[in-house]
Amino acid sequence: MNSHAQPPVPYTVVVVGTGPRGVSVLERLAVLLRDAGTDPHPVHIYAVDAVEVGAGRVWRTDQDPWYTMNTVIGQVTMFSGEPDGGRPRPGAGPSLGQWLAAYAPDAADRPAPDPDDFASRLDYGRYLRFVHRTITEELPAHVRLFSVRGRVTAVRPGPPGEYRVTLDDSRTLTAHKVVLATGHPRNEPDDFDRTMQEFAAEHPGLAYIAGDSAADMDLASAVPPGATVAVRGLGLSFYDVVLSLTVGRGGTFAREDDGRLRYVPGGREPRIVAGSRSGLPIPARGRSQKDPGYVHPALFLTKEAVAAARARRREATGSALLDFAEDLLPLLLKEVEHVYRTTYVRMRSGEEAAQEFARAHAQLLHADEDTSVLLKEAGLDDVPALDLWALARPFEGESFESPLQWRERLFDVLRRDVAEAALGTVDGPLKAALDALRDLRGIVRWAVDYGGLLPHSHRDAFLRDYVPVNALLSAGPPMVRTEQLMALMEAGVVEVAGPGTRFATDAATGRFVVGSPQVAGSERTAEVLIDARIPTPSLPRDTSPLMRQLLAEGVVREFVNTDEPSGTRFATGGVDVVEGSFRVRDGAGHVHPGLYALGIPTEHVRWFTQIGNGRPGVATDFMKVADTVARDVLAPLAAGDGPRAHHALVAAQAALAGPESRAHG
């Protein structure tokens, strides 16, 4: 008879997707497991990615260097604690800027980075790989991390407490816990996509490229030199596409003696005609002047104000769900107006005058009283009110007699935007106010997430009306991108069609057509049409085999925002998860004991999940979510090892407070 005890079955966790969200969970798992003390029970963690383990698809390290982040390197970290003088390790590691200066393989060969520089997505991918490697090297002896390159095609519940994770090469992993951090989706074609794809298929020499990360677009073979390319969208991905077709083909930019940029063609460029609904290329982010840990202190859009609005709604209607336009937007607009006006006073009259003005101005805004007398006394009666919608749609109702007249108007807007951006996010009134929108995301998220809004308000006032304006004005590229665009327009390589741009087909010419109804003579034909917009997350439209399997078999379900008193509903497109744990609900509404989803698959259940980093010195939502998931994943281990391990795990996460719970009804 064999008297030897069988070794314990490893407690197994599978993390699907190792972009920033997946790596953040791995980092918190490593911290919690290390700080829980010695534990004889083995733990196996599988990090699975279809493209590059440790970086993911969007941040993979084989992409071209001109794809740029839009957050300065001093405000980016993947470690849940700052360096403490010891070796880099989970819970205490360098920011992206610190890594570039001291740890990047080519750190000695590049100029010392400034915390307010912008890094390439390639460099961020290399940093993510560094974080992943650090996690692997610093795990306790009883914990093993396995890197698995492969595409997960199915996750199915197995025997109680287990899940079966199937890969595209027929490998199967058995796990106690599975974390879905799958990132940006690829969606099935919509009506516009199908129309353009069919037209291109019927006309040799044409190509239609649907929305995706520009690094994954086939721009080299689909866009021959000298062709005319229509580009739909003027956001961040627009710049990625344009740079691929210019700098990526040998073009360069030169700074003239007067400070302006000039484009020097490489000779293989196409002609680019771009447009969007607004006609406005996404404005530049202001020159960063803030410490990485600075967060705008909300005065009006506070949790107390949101709770009071919710109480009023409940008393008046029986439902605590909010109307974004009535309950939240006025408070948000007060915040940005207050920053805007106060910064103007500081710029004109100094810090002491700004502080005195801020006190009086805040008092009037809290009381909903007229501020015109105060503004006149402060010398601000000549300063126009801050209108976010006018900033986002500056050409509304205008018409132009020619493309030349339109271009002069556009250049005037772009030059003024660059000038505003150069003033900075502290000294510049406009960019300081717009930068506050970034810091207000947390309280907005707290108010709207998990069906915090009335369904119709969630769909219309928030997602349709506010979110695009917020994204346009607060998530812009570095101002050099705007300068480069103007240089390309002056060189005749890029043309912006105009406001209300229309993209269509012309059977007579067998070409795509792009033009603006507000600009006479703007219509152009093109051989290639590129949708330069990142697909909106939508569980029903996601083409990945994994998401299709999960939805079809009822392993997950779409979150439907429902107001019980009125019976109104809004199907959001996001994966339904439980607030406070991020466990997934199945098709019948039951909560999975060991299946989690975070990040982009949960967009519209939560807002602005595309954030891909933490911020040094700040317990950001990004880090809080990773910590919450990691703690819940490890809870059975803590419970099984008695109070010692449980208290150690609780102590290990004390630096990161979990998300607060909040009942709507």
N, C-alpha and C positions, 0 to 999 in steps of 0.2 A: 504494500500500500504506500503510495506517495504522500509523505507528510509535509512536503513543501507547499506553502500557500501560493495560490496563483497571484501574479502581479495585478495590481488594480488596473481597471480599464481607464485609459486617459480621458480626462474631461476635455471634450473636443469642441472648438469654436472655429467656424468658417466665416471669413470676411470676404464678401464678393464685391470686388472693385477696390483698387488700391490707389485711387487718386487722393486728393487731400482729405476727403471725408473718411475713407477707409483707413488711411494712415493715422488720422487723428484718433480713431478708435483703438488701433494697435498701440499707439503711444500711451493712452490712458490705461489700457489693459496691462501694459508692461509696468507702469508706475504702481498700480494697485496690487499686482501680483508680487512685485518686489517688496513693497512696504508692508504686505501682510505677514511677512516673516517666513521662516522655513516651514514648508509644507511637504510632506512625503507624497501627496497625491499628484501624479503627473498631469500636466496640462499640455495639450497639443493645439496649436493655432495654425490654421491654414489661411494664407493670404493669396487669394486667387484673382488673377487679372488676365483679360483676353489680349492685352496689348503689351504692357510693360509693368511687371510687378514693382511696386514702390513709386510709380509715377502716374500710371493710368494712361488713358488715351489722349486727353486734352493737353497734358503736361509731359508727354513722352519726350525722351531725350534725343531723338533722331530728327526733330523738326528744325526748320530753318530759324536763324537767329533774329530775324526781323519781326517775329511775332512777339508782342510786348505785353507785359502785365499792365494793369491800370491802377495799381496801388504801389506807393513808394516802398522801397525795400526796408526802411526802418520801421514800417508799420506791418510787417509780415513775419509771422513765426508759425512753426508747426510744433513747437515744444510748449507744454502746458506750464512751464516755469522758466524764468530767466536764468542765464548763466550765474553760477555761484562761486566761480573760481576753480571748480573741479573739472573733471573731464566732461565733455558733452554726453548726456544720458537722458533717458526719458524723465521728464519733469524738470530738467535743468539744461537747456541747450540754447544755441545761438539763434538769433533772428536771421532772416535771409540776408540782411545787410552785413551782419557780423560773420556769417558763413562765407559770403563772397570775399570779405576782407582777410579772413584768417584760415579758412578750411577748403575753399574751392581749389581744385587741382591746379588751376592757372592763376591763383591769387597773386603770386609774385610777378606775373607777367602783365597784369592789368593795372591801370591807375587805381589808387585807393578810392573805393566807392563812397559816395556821400549818402547819408541816410535818406535823403530826399530824391535819390535817383530812382529810375524805373528799370527793372530787370526784364530780360527776355523770358518767355515761357520756357525756353530750353533751359535756362539757368535755374528757374524754379523747379523744373523737373529733376535737375541734378541735385538740388537741395532736398527735394522729397526723397530721392534715393539715399542721400546721406542720412536723413532721419530714419528711414526704414532700416538701413544698415546698423545704425546706432541702436535701434530697438533690438535687433537680432543679437547684437554683441553683448547687450547688457541684461538679458533675461536671466532669471534665477535658474539654477541647475535643473530643477524639476519641470521647467517650461521649455518647449521647443516650438520654434516658428518655422513653418515650411512655406517656401515660395512656390506657387503653382501657376505656371503659364498655361492658360486654357480658358475657354468660354463656357460659363455655366449655362446649361440649357434647361435645367429643371431643378426645383426644390420641392420635395414632397414630404409631408409628415410620415414618419415610420411608426414603429412601436412607441408606446408612451414615453415621452421625453427625448425622442430622437427625430432627426430629419435626414433624408437622403438627398445629397447634392450630386447631380449628374453633370458631367462635363461633355463637351462635344466630341471627345475621343473615347467616349463610353466609360471613362473612369467614374467611379462613384465614391464619394466621401460620406461617412456617417458622422453626424454631428449632434451635439446636445444643443448648441446655439448657432444660429445663422444670422449674420448681419448683412443686409443689402445696402450697398453704397455704390450703386451702379452708374451714377453721374448722368451726363447729358445723353438724351435719347436720340435715336433716329426714328422718325415717324413715318407712317404710311402716307402716300401722297394725298394732298387735298385736291379740291376741284381745279385750282389754278395749276398745281403741279402736273396733274394728269393732262390738262389741256396743252401745256407747254411741252411735256414729254412726247405726247402724240404728234404734235406739230413738228417737233424736231425729228422724230422717227420717220415722218413722211417726206422730209425735205433733206436730201443729202447735203452735207456741209454745215448743217446747223447742230448746235449742242445746247442742251439745257442742263444746268447744274443746280440741284436742289440745295436748300439750306443745310449747312453743317459747319463744323470747324473748318476754317480755311486750310489748315494744315492737312486735312483729309480730302480736300477737293482735288480733282485731276485737272489742275490748271495748266500744266505743261503741255499735255497732248490735246486738250480740248480747245485751247486758245492759241491759234497760230499768230505769229508776228504780223502786224498790220491789220488784223481783223478788228471789227467794231464789236465791242462787248457792252451789253447793257447790264447794269448792276442794280439789283433791287435792294434798297435799304442803305441808310447812311449812318449806321451805328458803328460799334467797335469792330465788328467783323468786316465792315466795308473797308476800313483801313488795312486790315490783314490781306484782303483780296487785292487791293490796289498796290500794296507794297510787293506782293508776290509777282505781280505783273509788270513791275517797274524795277525796283531794286533787285528783285529776284531774277531779272533779265539783264543785269549789268549796269543799270542806271545808278547814278549817285547824286547826292545833294552837296552843294558847295555854299558856304556862307560868304556873302559879299561884304565889301568894306562898310556898307551902310547897314549891315546886320540882317538883311533879307536873305532868304534862301533862294538858290537857283537850282533847277533840275538839269542835270547833264544826262541826256538819253544814252542808253546802252545800244540802241538800234534794233532791238527785237520786241519793243513794246507793241501792244495793241492800242487801239483808240478806245477809251473808256467813257461811257455815258451812263451816269448814275442818277438815282432819284429816290424819293420817298414821299410819304404823305405830307410831311411838313416842308420838305425841300431844304431842311437845315441839317448839314452834317453835325453829328453829335458834338456839342461844345466841349472845349478843353477843360480839364480839371485845373483848378488854381494851383499855382506854385505852392508846394507844401511848406508851411511855416510852423506847424504844430509839433509838439513833442509826441512821440508814438503813443503814449498812454493818455493823451488828452481826449476827453469826451465832453461834448457840449452839455452843460447842466440844464435840463429842461425846466422851464418856469411855468409853462401853460399846459403843454401836453404831458401831464404827469400821470402816474398810476392812480393817484387820488382823484384827479379830474376824470379819468376814464371810469373809475369805480362809481363816482357820483352820477355820471351820464348813464351808466348801466342801471343804477338804482332808479333814476327817473324813468327810464324806458320800462322797467319792470312794473313800476307803479301805474304808469299810464296805459300800458298795452298788455301787461301780463307776460311779456317776453323781455328778457334782458339783452337781446341782440341789438346791436347798435346800427344806426344809419351813418355811414362814413361821412357823407356830405354834410350832415347836420350836426353830428356829435363829435367828430374827430378832426375833420379838415379845418374848421375855423380855429381850433387850438393850434394845429400845426402851422397854419399861416401866421398866427401871432408870433410863433417862435422865430420863423425866418425873417419876418418883418422887424422884430425886435433886434436881432443880430445885425440886420442890414442897416437900420437907422443908427444903432449904437456905434457901429464901425465907421459910419460916415462922420459922426461927431468926433470920434477918436482921430480920424484922419485929418480933420480940419482944425480941431481945437485942443487935442491932447487927451491924455488918460484921465485926468481929474474931471474934466468936463464930461467925458464919456461916462464915467461912473455916476455922476450926478444925473445926467440925462437918463441913464438906464434905470435908475431907481424910480424917477418920476414917470417914465414911459411905461414901465412894467405895471406900476400902480394903476395907471389909466386903462391899460389893456385888460388887467384883471377885472376892473369894474365895468368894462365895455363902454367906456366914456370916450368922447371925442378927443383926438390927439392933435388936432390942427393948430391950436394955440401953442402948445408945447413945441411942435415942429417948427413953427415960425420963429419962436424965441431962440431955438437952437440953430437957426439959419438953414433949416432943411426944407423950407417951403418950395424950393426950386428943385428938389429931388423927387422924381416920380415914384409912385408907389411900386412895390415889388409885386409883379403879376407873373406867377409861374407859367400860366397858360400862354400869356403873350410872349414870354421868353421862348417857350417851346414851339410856338406857332407864329413867328414874327412876320410872316408874309400873308397871313390870313386876310382875304378880301382884296389883295393887291393884284394888279395885272401889269404886264410888261409888253412893250411894243416890239421887243426884239430880244434874242438871246444876249446881245451885248448889254442892253439896259439891265436885264436881269442879273448878269454877272457882276456888273458894277454895284448893284444893290446887295448881292450876296457877299462880295468882297468887303463892303463896308461893315456888314454884320460880323464877318469873320475877323477882320482887323480889330474891331472893338472888343471882340471876345478874347483875342490874344492879349490885348492890352489889359483887360480885366484880369485874366489869368496871371499875368506877370506881376500884378500887385500882390497876389498871394491869398492864402486862406485865413490870414489874420488881419492883414492891412487892407485888403481889397474888400469893399462892402459887398459886392455882388457874390464873389466866390466864397467869402466867409459865410454868407447866408446859405448858399447852395451846399457848402460843405457840411453845414449843420444838418441838412437832410440825411446825410449818412449816419450821423450820431443819433438821429431820431428813429432810425429803423427799428431799434430794439423795442421802444415803447409802442410804435405802430404795430410791430409784430405781436406784442403782448395783447394788444387790443383786438386784432383781427384774426389771429390764428385759431384753428380748431372750430371754425364756424362762429366766430365772435361777432360777425356782422349779419344783418338781415340778408337772406339769399339774394334778393334783387340788388341790394346795395353792394354786396360782395362782387357780383358779376359786373355791374354797370359803373357805379360811382368809383369803386376801388380799382378793379382789374382793368376795366375798359378806359376810364377817364384819368385816374390818378397815376397808376403804376407806369404807363409809358412816359408821362411827363417827368416823374421822379427819376426814371432810368436815364432819360435824355439829359437831364440837368445835373445829376449828382454822380454819374458813373462814367464820366468822360475820360478820354486818353490824355497823355501829357501834351502840353501845348505845342510841342514840336510837330506833332501830327497835323495840326491845323496849318502850321507854316508850310509843311511839306505838301499838303493838299493845294494850297494857293500856288506854290511853285509849279506843281504839276499842271494846274489849270492855266497858268501863264505860259507854260511850255506847249500847250495844246494837246497834252496827253489825256487829260481828264476834263470832262464837262459835266456839270450838274444840270439836269434838265429843267428843274424848277419845282415849285410847290404842286402838291396833288399829282405827282407823277403817275402816269398810266403805262402799264406794260401789257402789250397785246401781240397779236399775230396779224400778218398781212398775206393773205393767200395770193394776191396778185404778184407781189415781189418774192414771195417765199422766204420772207425774213421776219424776225421779231421787230416790234415797233415800240419805241419809248418816246414819251413826250409829256409836256405839261400843258394843261388847258389854260394856265394863267400866263404862259409865255408864248407869244406869237412866234411862229417859225422854229419852235424847239423840237419838232418831231424828227427822230432819227431812226434808221433801220440798223439792225445788228444781226450778226451771224451766231452770236453766243449770248445767252441770257443766264446770269448767275444770281441766285437768291442769296444775298449776303446777310441773312438773318438766322440766328441760332434757333432751332426748332423749340417751340413751347412744349414743356413737359405735358404729356397726356397719356395716361395709362391705357385707355382704349385704342389709341393710335400708335403706341410703341411697337416697333417691328421686331424687337429682340425676342428670340425664342423663349428666353426665360420669362419675360413679362407676359408674353402670350400664354405660356403654360400656366403661370400663376393665376392669371385672370380667368382663363377658360375652365380651370379645375376648381375654382373657388377658393384657392389658397389665400388670395388677397381679394380686396374689393376696392372700388373707387369711393372716395369720400364724397358724400352728398350733403351739402349744407342745407339743413332743414329747420324751418321755424314752425314749431308745433302749433302755436295758437292760430296762425294764418294758413298753415298747410302748404306754404310755398317752399320750393326746393331749387337747388342749384347744384348740378353735377360738376365737380371741380376739375376732374382729371387727375387728381393726386391719389397716391396710395393711402388708404385709411390707416392711421396709426393712433395709438393711445397717448394722450398727453401725459407727460411725466415719466414714461418708460420707452416710448417709441416702438412698442410691440405692435405687430400688425394684426388687424382684424381680418377674419376670413369672410367668405361670401355670405355666411349666415350671421355675421356680426360678433362671433366668438373671438376672444383674444388668444392669439398664439402664445404658448408658454415660452417659446424659444426662437421666434422669428421676428427680426427687427428691420426697419427701413429708416433711413435718414438721408438728408440732402435732397437733391433734385427730384427723385421719384415722389417725394412728399410735397412738392411745390403746389400751392393753392390750398393745401391743408395748413401749411406754414408758408410764410412769405419770405422771399429773397433768400432762398436756399442755395443759390449759386455762389455764395461767398465761399472761397476756397482757402481760407487761412485764418489763424488767430492773430491777435495783436499783442505785442509785448506789454506786459504789465497790466493788462485788462482782461477780466474774466468775461470774454465775449460769448455770445450765443453759440458760435462755432465750437468753442472749447467746452461749454456747458453741455451741449448735446452729446459730444463724444464721451464726456465723463459720465453722463446719465446712462448712456447705453452700456458702457464698460462696467459700471457698477451693477446694473441689472443682470448683465451676462454672467458676472462672477458671484452673484448672490447665492446660488446653491452651494458653491464651494465654501463660502463664509458660514452659511447655516449648518453645513455638514461637519464643520471643524470646531463648532462650539463658539463661545463668546469671545475667546482670545482673537481668533481670526476675524470675527465680525467687527470687533472694536478697532482692530488694526486697519481694516478696509475703510471703515468710516473715517478714521483719522487721516488716512492717506489722501482722501479726496477733499479735505477741509478747505484747501486753497481755492477750490472751484465750487461755488454754490450751484446747485441744480436749479432747473427752471421752476418758478413758482407755479403752484396749481391755482386755478381760477375757475369757479363754476359760473356758467352763463345763466343758468335758469334758476 
